[in-house]
Structures are given as structure tokens and as C-alpha cells.
């Protein structure tokens, strides 16, 4: 976040005018949300945060309602892309933890799904229209894994795992998961992790290495441009070739597990260290007895 901006708790009775000024600019003026929908009866009951510049200008606002839902996330257009939204979201998640809540949810505008995914929120249920804008509900368990329903949910968890990994990601896949590891948001997340400063490693274990190569899987060109980060191996042991599941983990306690690798439903999240550690131990054992995919290297 821009060091000149501070995220602080707001007292609605005192700060309501400043909160609503930002929200009206973003929601009413910019997004054409009806003014009567911008405020509601939950405002006086909610926990609010403000993002304030050193000079005192309020540039962002957000709230956590008694319904355990994050909402009214607003950052002025002139200040987007500086990490302000991420900082406000983190402050609200931390407040939910402080209250002992085991889950927090939000209604994400469809274009903002990757933003919330990076913070560990998982899509749930179908898309819907709210205030004339497409939304989807997202949830995050605190701690633990959230249920994952579909490819959107798995992709969201993978984006979060990459965003929060320190140095390592591990992925166990049948054949590089078409419909998942070829999605733009997942590829972008892996690329961002791979090019961050410092030592990075992405290990990918496959049951079938030939099919992704024949089909031109989009992950391969990315990996070939970053050979010091990506490593691929193919299982050889018959026990490993019959393993039915698929999973991923990072080195900060995040994980995603699908009981059946040909399906996308499962569980995942940023706060499931026991699952992440169990998956990594199994992954390491299989990795050691698997063959390097030398055919993936650029000639």
C-alpha cells in the first residue's frame, strides 16, 4: 500500500459524512447505483474502516456488518492500484478473526472476483444481480478450508495460494487440468509469483505428461521462459498412477484438495496448515520417485 495512506477504524456516528462521501463518489456517481441503495440500516451497526491520506483526505471506505459480511468496499479511482483495497480488506478480515468468527462472506462484483480471490475468498453459488450490477457470493473460513464447488472456486484458491506463497508452490495434477491451469487468472498468478524477487520454486507432478505437450498447454510456454522456477515430474509407480485425487499447496499453510482429480469440487483456503503440511509430505515422497520431464525443456 502507498505509505502515505493509512487504514484506520472509523466511528460511524462521527465519520459517517466522510464514509458516505467516498461511497457516493464510487457507487452513485461512477457506477450509477441508486442513491437510496448506498445507505442502509446496517451502517450504524457495522464496523467501518477508512483509508486516509497524510493530508486528511479520505480515499477509501469499507465495512463489516453484524451479518458477518464485508461490503461497501470503495476506493477513489485516482487511488486504485496502490494496495488500498487490499489493506482495507485485510483489516476487516482481521476484525472478523478478533471477534472469533469462523467465516466471513461478501458479495463481489464479477470483475472483482480475482481481487477477492487473492485474499482467500472462494466463489459460492450462482451469479446474481444486485443494484443493477452482476455479483457472486464469496466466502472465507477463518481458519480452515472453504468448500469449493466448481472450476471458478478452484481457480480462486490457486490464485490465493500463489499470492501468499513465500518461496514454493506444489501442484499434483492428472494432465495439467484443462479448464483450470490454462485459465488466464491462474496463469497470471503463477507468473506473478515466479517473477517476484528472490528464490522461487513451482513443482508440478503429473500422471500424464504427454497429453499437455501434445495439446499445447498454455502453462508450458510460461514454464519454459522461467526454467529456474518451474520443475515438472511424471509419476511412474503404478500406485501413483492410480491415485485418484488432485491438490495444491504453498509454504504458508494454504492448500486445495479435490478427492477426484477429474472433478473440480473439493475444499481449499489460505488457513489450513494441517492439510497443507500433509499434502506436502505426500507430494515430496512421490516427487522423489518420479521422473523429470526433460521433454518439456526448450531445445
SERO-4910 file (N, C-alpha, C, O; in steps of 0.05 Angstrom, whole numbers):
BEGIN
 pado doro    nc1    nc2    nc3   cac1   cac2   cac3    cc1    cc2    cc3    oc1    oc2    oc3
  Unk    A     17    -24      0      0      0      0     18     25      0     39     25     11
  Unk    A      8     46    -13     21     72    -12     26     80     17      7     82     33
  Unk    A     51     86     25     57     92     53     44    118     62     43    123     86
  Unk    A     34    135     44     22    160     51     -7    156     59    -21    175     66
  Unk    A    -18    132     57    -46    126     63    -47    107     87    -32     87     88
  Unk    A    -64    113    106    -67     97    130    -96     86    131   -115    101    126
  Unk    A    -99     61    138   -125     49    142   -131     49    172   -115     38    188
  Unk    A   -153     61    180   -159     64    208   -189     58    213   -205     61    195
  Unk    A   -195     49    237   -223     45    245   -238     71    246   -227     92    255
  Unk    A   -263     70    237   -280     94    237   -302     91    257   -312     69    261
  Unk    A   -310    113    269   -334    114    286   -356    125    269   -356    149    261
  Unk    A   -376    108    263   -397    117    245   -411    142    254   -418    159    237
  Unk    A   -416    145    280   -430    168    290   -415    194    284   -427    215    280
  Unk    A   -389    192    283   -372    216    278   -364    218    249   -363    240    238
  Unk    A   -358    195    236   -346    195    210   -365    189    187   -356    185    164
  Unk    A   -391    188    192   -409    179    172   -408    197    147   -411    187    124
  Unk    A   -405    222    150   -404    240    127   -381    234    109   -383    234     84
  Unk    A   -357    228    120   -334    222    104   -337    195     91   -328    191     68
  Unk    A   -348    175    106   -353    149     94   -371    151     70   -365    140     48
  Unk    A   -393    165     73   -413    166     51   -403    183     28   -412    178      5
  Unk    A   -386    202     33   -375    218     11   -359    200     -9   -362    203    -33
  Unk    A   -343    183      2   -327    165    -15   -346    145    -29   -344    140    -53
  Unk    A   -364    133    -13   -382    113    -25   -400    125    -46   -404    112    -67
  Unk    A   -410    149    -42   -427    162    -62   -411    167    -87   -421    163   -109
  Unk    A   -386    176    -85   -369    181   -109   -366    155   -125   -368    156   -149
  Unk    A   -360    133   -111   -354    108   -125   -380     95   -135   -382     87   -158
  Unk    A   -399     91   -117   -422     75   -124   -444     91   -139   -454     82   -160
  Unk    A   -450    115   -130   -472    131   -142   -462    145   -167   -474    143   -188
  Unk    A   -440    160   -165   -431    176   -187   -418    159   -209   -424    162   -233
  Unk    A   -401    140   -201   -385    125   -220   -401    101   -230   -401     96   -254
  Unk    A   -413     86   -212   -426     60   -220   -456     63   -224   -469     44   -231
  Unk    A   -467     86   -220   -495     92   -224   -514     75   -207   -536     68   -215
  Unk    A   -505     68   -183   -522     55   -163   -542     76   -152   -534     98   -146
  Unk    A   -568     69   -150   -587     89   -140   -578     98   -112   -570     82    -95
  Unk    A   -580    125   -108   -571    137    -83   -584    124    -58   -572    122    -37
  Unk    A   -609    117    -61   -624    106    -38   -613     78    -29   -619     69     -7
  Unk    A   -598     65    -47   -587     39    -40   -559     41    -28   -549     21    -18
  Unk    A   -548     64    -29   -520     67    -19   -519     65     11   -499     56     22
  Unk    A   -540     74     25   -542     73     54   -563     52     62   -582     47     48
  Unk    A   -559     40     86   -580     22     96   -579     22    126   -562     35    139
  Unk    A   -597      6    138   -599      5    167   -575     -9    181   -572     -6    205
  Unk    A   -559    -23    165   -536    -36    177   -513    -17    182   -495    -24    198
  Unk    A   -512      6    169   -490     24    172   -484     31    201   -460     29    210
  Unk    A   -503     39    217   -496     47    245   -488     23    262   -476     26    283
  Unk    A   -494     -2    253   -488    -26    268   -462    -39    260   -453    -58    272
  Unk    A   -449    -29    238   -427    -43    227   -400    -31    236   -399    -10    248
  Unk    A   -379    -47    232   -351    -39    237   -341    -27    211   -341    -40    190
  Unk    A   -331     -2    212   -322     12    188   -292     18    189   -281     22    211
  Unk    A   -280     19    166   -253     28    163   -252     50    142   -267     50    123
  Unk    A   -233     68    146   -227     90    127   -198     88    118   -181     82    134
  Unk    A   -193     94     92   -166     98     83   -162    128     79   -176    141     64
  Unk    A   -142    139     94   -138    167     95   -110    175     87    -90    163     97
  Unk    A   -108    194     69    -81    205     62    -69    221     84    -83    229    103
  Unk    A    -43    226     82    -29    242    103    -41    269    107    -41    280    129
  Unk    A    -52    281     86    -64    307     88    -93    307     99   -104    328    103
  Unk    A   -104    283    104   -130    281    115   -152    274     96   -175    269    105
  Unk    A   -146    272     70   -167    265     50   -174    235     53   -156    219     53
  Unk    A   -200    229     54   -209    201     55   -210    191     26   -223    203      9
  Unk    A   -196    169     21   -195    158     -7   -207    131     -9   -208    119    -31
  Unk    A   -215    119     14   -227     93     13   -244     87     38   -239     99     59
  Unk    A   -263     69     35   -280     61     58   -290     33     53   -292     24     31
  Unk    A   -296     19     75   -307     -8     74   -320    -14    101   -315      0    121
  Unk    A   -336    -36    102   -349    -42    127   -351    -72    131   -349    -88    112
  Unk    A   -355    -80    156   -361   -108    164   -387   -108    180   -388    -95    201
  Unk    A   -407   -121    170   -434   -120    182   -437   -141    204   -422   -161    205
  Unk    A   -458   -138    221   -464   -159    241   -471   -186    228   -471   -206    241
  Unk    A   -479   -185    202   -485   -210    188   -460   -224    179   -461   -244    164
  Unk    A   -437   -215    188   -411   -227    182   -405   -225    152   -394   -243    139
  Unk    A   -411   -201    141   -407   -197    113   -391   -171    109   -397   -150    121
  Unk    A   -371   -172     92   -356   -149     84   -370   -136     60   -380   -149     43
  Unk    A   -371   -109     61   -384    -95     39   -377    -66     37   -361    -56     52
  Unk    A   -390    -53     18   -385    -24     12   -356    -18      9   -346      3     18
  Unk    A   -341    -36     -4   -313    -32    -10   -310    -11    -32   -319    -15    -54
  Unk    A   -299     12    -25   -297     34    -44   -270     48    -42   -262     55    -20
  Unk    A   -257     51    -65   -232     66    -66   -234     86    -90   -243     78   -111
  Unk    A   -227    111    -85   -229    131   -106   -213    122   -130   -191    111   -127
  Unk    A   -223    128   -154   -209    119   -179   -181    129   -180   -163    115   -190
  Unk    A   -175    153   -170   -148    164   -171   -128    150   -153   -104    154   -156
  Unk    A   -138    132   -135   -120    119   -116   -121     88   -119   -111     74   -102
  Unk    A   -133     78   -140   -133     49   -144   -106     39   -154    -90     54   -165
  Unk    A   -101     14   -149    -76      2   -157    -53      7   -138    -30      2   -145
  Unk    A    -59     17   -115    -38     24    -95    -39      6    -71    -25     10    -51
  Unk    A    -56    -15    -71    -59    -33    -48    -77    -24    -27    -78    -36     -5
  Unk    A    -92     -3    -31   -110      8    -11   -133    -11     -6   -140    -17     17
  Unk    A   -145    -22    -27   -167    -41    -24   -158    -65     -9   -172    -75      9
  Unk    A   -134    -76    -15   -123    -99     -2   -120    -94     28   -126   -111     45
  Unk    A   -110    -70     35   -105    -63     63   -131    -61     78   -133    -70    101
  Unk    A   -151    -49     66   -177    -47     80   -190    -75     84   -200    -81    105
  Unk    A   -188    -91     63   -199   -118     65   -185   -134     87   -198   -149    102
  Unk    A   -158   -132     88   -143   -146    109   -151   -137    137   -153   -153    155
  Unk    A   -157   -111    140   -165   -100    166   -192   -112    174   -196   -117    198
  Unk    A   -210   -115    155   -237   -125    161   -235   -155    168   -249   -165    186
  Unk    A   -219   -170    153   -215   -199    159   -203   -202    187   -211   -220    202
  Unk    A   -184   -185    194   -171   -187    220   -192   -180    242   -191   -193    263
  Unk    A   -210   -162    237   -230   -156    257   -249   -180    260   -257   -186    282
  Unk    A   -256   -193    238   -272   -217    240   -258   -239    256   -271   -252    272
  Unk    A   -232   -242    253   -217   -261    269   -218   -253    299   -222   -270    316
  Unk    A   -214   -227    304   -214   -217    331   -240   -224    345   -241   -229    369
  Unk    A   -262   -223    330   -288   -229    341   -294   -259    344   -314   -267    355
  Unk    A   -275   -275    334   -279   -304    336   -297   -316    315   -305   -339    318
  Unk    A   -303   -301    294   -320   -312    273   -305   -333    258   -281   -330    252
  Unk    A   -318   -354    250   -306   -376    235   -308   -373    205   -296   -388    190
  Unk    A   -324   -354    196   -328   -350    168   -336   -321    163   -350   -309    179
  Unk    A   -327   -310    141   -336   -283    133   -342   -284    103   -329   -299     88
  Unk    A   -362   -270     94   -371   -271     66   -372   -243     54   -369   -223     69
  Unk    A   -377   -242     28   -381   -216     15   -395   -221    -12   -396   -244    -22
  Unk    A   -406   -200    -23   -418   -201    -50   -398   -186    -68   -396   -161    -67
  Unk    A   -385   -200    -85   -364   -189   -102   -376   -182   -130   -389   -198   -142
  Unk    A   -370   -158   -139   -376   -152   -167   -359   -171   -185   -336   -176   -178
  Unk    A   -371   -180   -206   -358   -201   -222   -330   -194   -231   -312   -211   -232
  Unk    A   -326   -169   -238   -299   -161   -247   -279   -161   -225   -255   -162   -230
  Unk    A   -288   -161   -200   -270   -160   -177   -265   -188   -165   -251   -190   -144
  Unk    A   -274   -209   -177   -270   -236   -166   -240   -242   -162   -234   -252   -140
  Unk    A   -222   -236   -181   -194   -242   -176   -182   -226   -152   -165   -237   -138
  Unk    A   -192   -202   -148   -182   -186   -126   -189   -199    -99   -171   -202    -82
  Unk    A   -213   -208    -96   -221   -222    -71   -209   -250    -69   -203   -259    -47
  Unk    A   -205   -263    -92   -192   -289    -92   -164   -287    -80   -156   -305    -65
  Unk    A   -150   -266    -87   -122   -264    -77   -122   -261    -46   -102   -267    -34
  Unk    A   -144   -253    -35   -146   -250     -6   -158   -275      7   -163   -275     31
  Unk    A   -162   -296     -9   -171   -322      2   -201   -327      1   -210   -346     14
  Unk    A   -216   -311    -13   -245   -315    -15   -251   -333    -38   -239   -331    -60
  Unk    A   -271   -351    -34   -278   -371    -54   -306   -367    -63   -324   -363    -47
  Unk    A   -311   -367    -90   -338   -363   -100   -357   -385    -91   -349   -408    -88
  Unk    A   -382   -377    -87   -402   -396    -77   -428   -389    -90   -437   -366    -89
  Unk    A   -442   -409   -101   -468   -405   -113   -467   -391   -140   -445   -384   -149
  Unk    A   -490   -387   -152   -491   -374   -179   -487   -344   -178   -490   -332   -157
  Unk    A   -481   -333   -201   -480   -303   -203   -508   -292   -200   -528   -305   -207
  Unk    A   -510   -267   -191   -536   -254   -188   -532   -224   -192   -509   -214   -193
  Unk    A   -554   -210   -195   -553   -181   -199   -561   -167   -174   -582   -173   -162
  Unk    A   -545   -147   -166   -551   -131   -142   -545   -102   -149   -524    -95   -158
  Unk    A   -565    -85   -145   -563    -57   -152   -556    -53   -181   -541    -35   -189
  Unk    A   -566    -71   -198   -561    -70   -227   -534    -79   -236   -527    -76   -259
  Unk    A   -518    -91   -218   -491   -100   -224   -488   -129   -218   -498   -139   -198
  Unk    A   -475   -144   -236   -470   -173   -232   -452   -178   -208   -431   -165   -206
  Unk    A   -460   -197   -191   -445   -204   -167   -443   -234   -164   -458   -249   -177
  Unk    A   -425   -242   -147   -425   -270   -138   -417   -271   -108   -399   -256   -100
  Unk    A   -430   -288    -93   -422   -290    -65   -395   -304    -63   -389   -322    -78
  Unk    A   -378   -295    -44   -353   -307    -38   -350   -311     -8   -360   -294      8
  Unk    A   -337   -332      0   -334   -338     29   -305   -345     35   -290   -355     18
  Unk    A   -298   -340     60   -271   -348     70   -274   -359     99   -285   -345    116
  Unk    A   -264   -383    103   -264   -395    130   -240   -383    146   -219   -378    135
  Unk    A   -244   -380    172   -224   -368    189   -221   -384    215   -236   -380    234
  Unk    A   -203   -403    217   -185   -413    195   -198   -437    182   -222   -441    185
  Unk    A   -182   -452    166   -192   -476    153   -198   -472    124   -194   -450    113
  Unk    A   -207   -493    111   -213   -493     83   -243   -487     78   -260   -495     94
  Unk    A   -248   -474     56   -276   -468     48   -284   -489     27   -267   -499     12
  Unk    A   -310   -495     26   -319   -513      5   -314   -501    -23   -317   -477    -27
  Unk    A   -306   -517    -42   -302   -509    -69   -322   -524    -87   -323   -548    -86
  Unk    A   -337   -509   -103   -359   -521   -118   -352   -527   -147   -362   -546   -158
  Unk    A   -334   -510   -159   -331   -512   -188   -303   -501   -196   -287   -495   -178
  Unk    A   -298   -499   -222   -272   -490   -232   -266   -462   -222   -243   -455   -217
  Unk    A   -286   -445   -220   -282   -418   -210   -271   -418   -182   -254   -403   -175
  Unk    A   -282   -436   -166   -273   -438   -138   -244   -448   -136   -228   -438   -121
  Unk    A   -237   -469   -152   -210   -480   -151   -191   -458   -161   -169   -454   -149
  Unk    A   -198   -444   -182   -181   -423   -193   -177   -402   -172   -154   -391   -169
  Unk    A   -198   -394   -157   -195   -374   -137   -175   -383   -115   -158   -367   -106
  Unk    A   -176   -408   -107   -157   -418    -87   -129   -418    -98   -110   -410    -83
  Unk    A   -125   -426   -123    -98   -427   -134    -87   -398   -136    -63   -394   -131
  Unk    A   -103   -379   -143    -94   -351   -144    -85   -342   -116    -65   -329   -113
  Unk    A   -101   -350    -96    -93   -343    -68    -68   -356    -60    -51   -344    -47
  Unk    A    -65   -382    -66    -40   -396    -58    -16   -383    -71      5   -381    -57
  Unk    A    -18   -376    -96      5   -363   -109     11   -335    -97     34   -327    -94
  Unk    A    -11   -320    -91     -7   -293    -80      6   -294    -52     20   -275    -45
  Unk    A      1   -315    -37     11   -315     -9     34   -334     -4     44   -335     18
  Unk    A     43   -348    -25     67   -365    -21     92   -348    -17     94   -326    -28
  Unk    A    110   -359     -1    136   -345      3    155   -354    -19    165   -337    -34
  Unk    A    160   -380    -20    181   -389    -39    172   -413    -55    184   -419    -76
  Unk    A    150   -427    -47    144   -452    -61    114   -457    -64     98   -451    -46
  Unk    A    108   -468    -87     81   -479    -94     85   -508   -103    104   -514   -117
  Unk    A     67   -525    -96     66   -552   -106     39   -558   -118     18   -551   -106
  Unk    A     38   -571   -141     13   -578   -155     14   -607   -164     33   -615   -177
  Unk    A     -6   -623   -156     -8   -650   -165    -33   -652   -184    -55   -646   -175
  Unk    A    -28   -659   -209    -49   -658   -229    -48   -683   -247    -26   -694   -251
  Unk    A    -70   -691   -257    -70   -713   -276    -56   -706   -302    -36   -719   -310
  Unk    A    -65   -686   -315    -54   -678   -341    -55   -648   -345    -63   -638   -366
  Unk    A    -47   -633   -325    -46   -604   -324    -73   -591   -326    -76   -568   -334
  Unk    A    -94   -606   -317   -121   -595   -312   -131   -575   -333   -132   -551   -327
  Unk    A   -138   -584   -357   -152   -566   -375   -177   -554   -362   -192   -567   -349
  Unk    A   -180   -528   -367   -203   -514   -354   -195   -502   -328   -212   -489   -315
  Unk    A   -170   -507   -319   -161   -495   -293   -134   -483   -296   -131   -459   -293
  Unk    A   -113   -499   -302    -86   -488   -304    -81   -474   -330    -59   -464   -335
  Unk    A   -102   -473   -347   -100   -456   -372   -116   -431   -370   -119   -416   -389
  Unk    A   -128   -425   -346   -144   -401   -343   -125   -377   -340   -104   -379   -328
  Unk    A   -134   -354   -351   -117   -330   -350   -110   -322   -322    -87   -315   -317
  Unk    A   -129   -321   -304   -124   -311   -277   -104   -329   -262    -88   -320   -246
  Unk    A   -105   -356   -268    -87   -374   -255    -59   -371   -267    -39   -370   -252
  Unk    A    -57   -369   -293    -31   -365   -306    -18   -339   -297      6   -337   -292
  Unk    A    -35   -318   -295    -25   -292   -286    -14   -294   -257      7   -283   -251
  Unk    A    -29   -309   -240    -20   -311   -212      6   -327   -210     24   -319   -195
  Unk    A      9   -348   -226     34   -363   -226     57   -347   -237     79   -348   -226
  Unk    A     52   -331   -257     73   -314   -269     82   -293   -248    106   -289   -245
  Unk    A     63   -281   -235     70   -260   -215     87   -272   -193    106   -260   -184
  Unk    A     79   -296   -184     95   -309   -163    123   -316   -173    143   -311   -160
  Unk    A    125   -326   -198    150   -335   -209    170   -313   -213    194   -317   -211
  Unk    A    161   -288   -219    179   -267   -225    185   -248   -202    199   -229   -204
  Unk    A    173   -254   -178    179   -238   -155    208   -241   -147    220   -262   -152
  Unk    A    220   -221   -135    248   -223   -127    253   -245   -108    235   -252    -91
  Unk    A    277   -257   -109    283   -279    -91    280   -306   -103    270   -309   -126
  Unk    A    287   -326    -88    286   -354    -97    257   -363    -98    242   -360    -78
  Unk    A    248   -375   -120    221   -384   -123    222   -412   -135    240   -419   -151
  Unk    A    202   -429   -128    201   -456   -140    171   -464   -143    156   -462   -124
  Unk    A    164   -473   -166    138   -485   -171    142   -513   -181    153   -517   -203
  Unk    A    134   -533   -165    137   -561   -173    110   -572   -181     90   -568   -167
  Unk    A    109   -585   -204     84   -596   -215     88   -626   -221    105   -633   -237
  Unk    A     72   -642   -207     73   -671   -211     49   -679   -229     27   -671   -224
  Unk    A     55   -695   -249     35   -703   -268     33   -733   -270     52   -747   -265
  Unk    A      9   -743   -275      5   -771   -281      9   -776   -311     16   -798   -319
  Unk    A      3   -756   -327      5   -758   -356     19   -733   -367      7   -712   -368
  Unk    A     45   -736   -374     60   -713   -384     57   -709   -414     62   -687   -424
  Unk    A     49   -730   -429     48   -728   -458     25   -711   -468     27   -696   -487
  Unk    A      1   -714   -455    -23   -701   -465    -20   -670   -464    -26   -657   -484
  Unk    A    -10   -658   -442     -7   -629   -443     12   -619   -464      8   -598   -476
  Unk    A     33   -635   -470     52   -627   -491     39   -629   -519     42   -611   -535
  Unk    A     24   -650   -523     10   -653   -549    -11   -631   -554    -14   -621   -576
  Unk    A    -25   -624   -532    -47   -604   -535    -37   -576   -533    -53   -557   -536
  Unk    A    -11   -571   -528     -1   -544   -526    -11   -529   -502    -21   -507   -504
  Unk    A    -10   -542   -478    -20   -529   -454     -7   -502   -450     18   -500   -451
  Unk    A    -22   -481   -444    -11   -454   -442      9   -451   -419     25   -432   -420
  Unk    A      8   -468   -399     28   -466   -377     56   -473   -387     75   -463   -375
  Unk    A     59   -489   -407     86   -498   -416    103   -475   -426    126   -473   -418
  Unk    A     93   -457   -444    110   -435   -453    118   -417   -430    140   -406   -429
  Unk    A    100   -412   -410    107   -396   -387    130   -410   -372    150   -397   -364
  Unk    A    127   -436   -367    148   -451   -353    174   -451   -368    196   -450   -355
  Unk    A    173   -453   -394    198   -453   -410    212   -427   -410    236   -426   -414
  Unk    A    197   -405   -406    210   -379   -403    223   -375   -376    240   -357   -372
  Unk    A    214   -391   -356    224   -388   -329    234   -416   -319    223   -426   -299
  Unk    A    253   -428   -332    261   -455   -325    274   -458   -297    275   -480   -286
  Unk    A    284   -436   -286    296   -437   -260    275   -439   -238    281   -445   -215
  Unk    A    249   -433   -245    228   -433   -225    211   -458   -228    204   -471   -208
  Unk    A    203   -466   -252    185   -488   -256    200   -514   -259    221   -516   -272
  Unk    A    190   -535   -246    200   -562   -249    177   -581   -252    157   -579   -237
  Unk    A    179   -600   -271    157   -619   -276    168   -648   -273    191   -654   -281
  Unk    A    152   -665   -261    158   -693   -260    133   -709   -266    111   -700   -261
  Unk    A    137   -734   -276    115   -752   -282    118   -776   -265    139   -788   -262
  Unk    A     95   -784   -253     96   -808   -235    101   -833   -251     94   -834   -275
  Unk    A    114   -853   -239    120   -878   -252    109   -902   -237    101   -922   -249
  Unk    A    109   -900   -211    100   -923   -194     70   -928   -200     54   -909   -200
  Unk    A     63   -953   -205     34   -960   -210     15   -950   -188     -8   -942   -194
  Unk    A     24   -949   -164      7   -939   -142      1   -909   -147    -21   -900   -143
  Unk    A     22   -894   -156     18   -866   -161      1   -860   -185    -15   -841   -185
  Unk    A      3   -877   -205    -13   -873   -230    -42   -878   -225    -59   -868   -240
  Unk    A    -49   -893   -203    -77   -898   -197    -88   -878   -176   -111   -880   -169
  Unk    A    -71   -860   -166    -80   -841   -146   -103   -824   -157    -99   -812   -178
  Unk    A   -126   -823   -144   -150   -810   -157   -152   -780   -153   -167   -767   -167
  Unk    A   -137   -769   -134   -142   -741   -126   -124   -721   -140   -105   -729   -154
  Unk    A   -129   -696   -136   -112   -674   -145   -111   -653   -123   -130   -650   -107
  Unk    A    -88   -639   -121    -85   -620   -100    -63   -599   -106    -49   -602   -125
  Unk    A    -62   -579    -88    -41   -559    -90    -36   -548    -62    -54   -550    -45
  Unk    A    -13   -537    -57     -6   -526    -31     15   -505    -34     30   -505    -54
  Unk    A     18   -488    -15     40   -469    -14     55   -472     12     48   -489     29
  Unk    A     75   -456     17     92   -458     41     84   -439     63    100   -434     81
  Unk    A     59   -429     62     49   -412     84     23   -423     96      8   -408    109
  Unk    A     17   -448     91     -7   -460    103    -31   -460     86    -53   -464     96
  Unk    A    -29   -454     60    -51   -455     42    -53   -481     26    -32   -493     20
  Unk    A    -77   -490     20    -80   -516      6   -106   -517     -9   -125   -503     -3
  Unk    A   -107   -535    -28   -132   -541    -43   -131   -571    -48   -112   -582    -58
  Unk    A   -153   -585    -42   -155   -614    -46   -181   -621    -59   -202   -613    -51
  Unk    A   -178   -637    -80   -201   -648    -95   -200   -679    -94   -180   -691   -103
  Unk    A   -219   -691    -82   -219   -720    -78   -217   -735   -105   -202   -754   -107
  Unk    A   -231   -725   -125   -230   -737   -152   -218   -716   -170   -229   -695   -175
  Unk    A   -194   -723   -182   -179   -704   -198   -193   -696   -223   -186   -675   -235
  Unk    A   -212   -712   -233   -226   -704   -258   -249   -686   -253   -263   -678   -271
  Unk    A   -254   -679   -227   -276   -661   -220   -264   -637   -205   -241   -638   -195
  Unk    A   -279   -615   -204   -268   -590   -192   -278   -586   -164   -267   -569   -150
  Unk    A   -298   -601   -154   -307   -596   -127   -287   -607   -107   -274   -627   -111
  Unk    A   -286   -593    -84   -267   -601    -63   -267   -581    -40   -289   -571    -32
  Unk    A   -243   -574    -30   -241   -554     -9   -214   -540    -12   -195   -551    -24
  Unk    A   -212   -516     -1   -187   -502     -3   -188   -476     12   -209   -465     18
  Unk    A   -164   -465     18   -162   -439     31   -134   -433     39   -115   -448     35
  Unk    A   -130   -409     51   -104   -399     59    -96   -407     87    -73   -405     94
  Unk    A   -116   -416    103   -111   -420    131   -116   -449    139   -131   -455    158
  Unk    A   -103   -468    126   -106   -496    132    -79   -510    133    -72   -527    116
  Unk    A    -62   -501    152    -35   -512    154    -34   -542    157    -17   -555    145
  Unk    A    -52   -555    173    -50   -584    175    -54   -598    148    -40   -617    142
  Unk    A    -73   -588    132    -77   -600    105    -53   -595     87    -44   -613     74
  Unk    A    -43   -570     88    -20   -563     71      4   -580     77     18   -589     59
  Unk    A      9   -584    103     33   -600    111     29   -629    104     49   -642     95
  Unk    A      5   -640    107      0   -668     99      4   -672     69     16   -692     61
  Unk    A     -7   -653     54     -4   -655     25     25   -653     16     34   -668     -1
  Unk    A     40   -635     28     68   -631     21     85   -656     27    102   -664     12
  Unk    A     79   -669     50     94   -693     57     90   -715     36    108   -728     28
  Unk    A     65   -719     29     59   -739      8     70   -732    -19     81   -749    -33
  Unk    A     69   -706    -25     80   -696    -51    110   -701    -52    120   -711    -73
  Unk    A    124   -695    -31    153   -699    -31    161   -728    -35    180   -734    -49
  Unk    A    146   -746    -23    152   -775    -26    149   -783    -55    166   -797    -66
  Unk    A    126   -775    -67    121   -782    -95    141   -768   -114    151   -780   -133
  Unk    A    148   -743   -108    167   -728   -125    193   -743   -127    205   -744   -148
  Unk    A    203   -753   -105    229   -766   -105    230   -791   -122    251   -798   -133
  Unk    A    208   -805   -125    208   -830   -141    196   -826   -169    192   -845   -183
  Unk    A    192   -801   -177    182   -795   -203    204   -785   -222    225   -777   -213
  Unk    A    198   -786   -248    219   -779   -268    217   -750   -276    194   -740   -280
  Unk    A    239   -736   -280    238   -708   -290    228   -708   -319    235   -725   -335
  Unk    A    211   -688   -325    200   -686   -352    220   -670   -370    215   -646   -375
  Unk    A    242   -682   -378    262   -669   -393    251   -660   -421    262   -642   -433
  Unk    A    230   -673   -430    219   -667   -456    206   -639   -456    201   -628   -478
  Unk    A    201   -628   -433    189   -601   -432    209   -579   -436    202   -556   -440
  Unk    A    234   -585   -435    255   -564   -437    256   -554   -466    252   -569   -485
  Unk    A    262   -528   -468    264   -516   -495    291   -525   -507    312   -523   -494
  Unk    A    290   -535   -532    314   -544   -545    330   -521   -555    351   -525   -567
***
